[in-house]
Amino acid sequence: MIKYILVFLLLPIELAAQPSVNKTIQTGDLLFQHLDCGPLCDAIETVTEGYHHQKFSHIGLAYIKNDSVYIIEAIRKDVHLTPVQTFIQRTSNSTVIGRLKRKYRHLIPAAIQAALHELGTSYDDAFIYNNGKYYCSELMYDAFKKANKEKPFFTLEPMTFKDPQTHFFFPAWVDYYKALNIDIPEGAPGINPGGISRSNKIKILH
């Protein structure tokens, strides 16, 4: 759906198979997923490039509270907290973890608070930045922007909803926006999980 030029270092892990998952994840980690949501996810992943060419269509922010691991995410109806195992079991594909480099980790507490402040905010099904709603990577963008004293931490780039081979809109997007009764926001600023996954502000977990 969207193009970016960020470099992200991540570690693909079969988290669900790890009994020590709560010890693996830290507050502020970014979790990336390749969801099997049909033509829309396929369209997003076709026009966006993830770390090492991996396919990502969703992202969440880890938050540990009282020894329990939650993921702050914008999905389905709104922004909400999801237990980490529920998050991981949403897809049969591996979950990928990215962690901010040490020099940026001071931003994590403020980013967490900014994301928590949006709990209950409606999901942005139109994928339009700054419309009072949030889609998954938009929430991450704003949370870290607010933590960074309103200076962009990640990067917005022009969105595309077109098939790179035909240069026509993906039929799935045509039907999707027709149902919403709004124009396809081609070229509007946006952000996606694949772009964030390539940020040079993140390191691989070993």
Phi, psi and omega in degrees: 000327190221150179250143177215169176230062178243152180244122186235131178258125188223169175233117175284126181221141171279080187298323184298337182270359183258118180292340182262028185303322181295335178272338181285316184274140175242154174304132180098351176292148177255126182251128184248142181226148169256098182277148176261073185253016175091206186303325181293314177297320179298319180294317179300312185289336179290324185257005177233145182247125177265177179305129181054038176065020177285156183259121179232134177233003179207153180213146176219167184244124183286141181215117181260125181224122179054045178068008176252140182260125177240160174243123174277120185212154172252110182203149182060249189274328188197186173275129181204171176267135179233128175305142188301321181294324176295319178299311184294321184281001179293335182222153177277351179279157180296144172269139183248134182251134171238141181235135179302143174297155188307320185290349179253355188291343177295344179279344188300311181303317180290325178294320177298314180297321178295319179292317178298327180298337182266005178305130181093348177295138184298150177289138181271084183285351177269348180056046179245121185294141173063043177248017178085003178232172182223134162259173195303306183284336175296321177298317178296318180301309183290323180299315181281335173294314179296321179293333182265032178057043177067017173261130182305131178263314170262185188234130172278143178221160179300132179277150171227140179243018184257145175292122182296342180273319183262339184066016173254156177300141173300133179306325180299321178288324178300312180294320183298309183284335173296319179294328177280347181063039176224159179288150174295125184280051180301128178086351178289152180292141179196185181208152180221165181302320180299318179296315179296325183296346182254014182291137178281007176267002183242152177238160176285141174269136179250000000 
